[in-house]
Amino acid sequence: MNKTLTILVGLMAIATSAFGVDCTVASPTGIADQTTLNVKDYGATGDGTTNDRPCIQAAIDDADDAGHAVHFPPGVYLIDVDSAHS
């Protein structure tokens, strides 16, 4: 059975995923210049159908390394938990 977790978010570095999803930072400014990292800058779509897990994880990893927060713009973020074990 394929397990998924859907996150509904209201208001609230460079990495390439091992899952074949490009999660390259799209923001023109450097990570050091930001205090909040936007998951959409990492390629997350928030459309409810795309597995956003690798891009969200890349944003979380960079934020953790730099001591920053992660911002989720309004959307439905699908996280395929089975991809964590692939």
N, C-alpha and C positions, 0 to 999 in steps of 0.2 A: 504494500500500500504506500502510495506517495503522500507523505505528510507535508502540509504547508501551514505556514503561520502568516496571517494577514494582519498588518498593522495599519490602523486608520489613524492618521496624524492630522490634527487640526493646526492651531497656531503654535505654535510652540517656539610636495610629495607626489608622488606619482606611484601608481600601483597597477599592475596587470594581474588579473585574477588567474588562479590555477584552474578555474572553471571555464575558461575560454571567453570570458566577458571582459571587454576593455573598460577598466575603471580609472583611466588616466584623468587627472585633475584638469578640468576645463577652465578653471579660473585664471585670469591673466596675472593675478598677483601671487606672490609666493606665500607658502603656508606660514612662514614666520611673520608675515604682515597681517595675518588674520587672527581674530580671537574666537571666531565661530566658523566651523567648516560646514558647508552646505552639501548634503548628500547628492543633490542633483549636479553639483560641480564634479562629482565622481562618476556620473553616468546613471545614477538611480533615476527611474522614470516616474514612480509613484502612480502608475496607471492601473494597478491591480491585476495585471496579467503577466508582466515581466518579472522574472526572479531578480529582485534588487539586492539580494543577500551579499554577493561579492562586492558590490560597490558601496553598500552601507558599511560592510566590514572594513573596507579600505579607508573610508572616512573616519571610522571609529579608531582604527589603528593609528592613523596620522594624528588625530586629535589627542589620543592618549600619549603619543610620543612627544607632542608639543605642548601638552597641558591646556588644550583648547576644548571648547564645547562643540557638539554636533547639532546642526539645525536640520529639521525635517519640514520642508514646506508642506502645505496642505496636499493631501493625496492619500492613496491606498498603496502601501508598500508590501509587496508579496515577498516572503522569505521562504524559500524551499529548504526546510531543515534537513532533508535527505542529502542535499548537495554538500553539507558540512562533513558528511561521512564518506564522500566519494574519493 
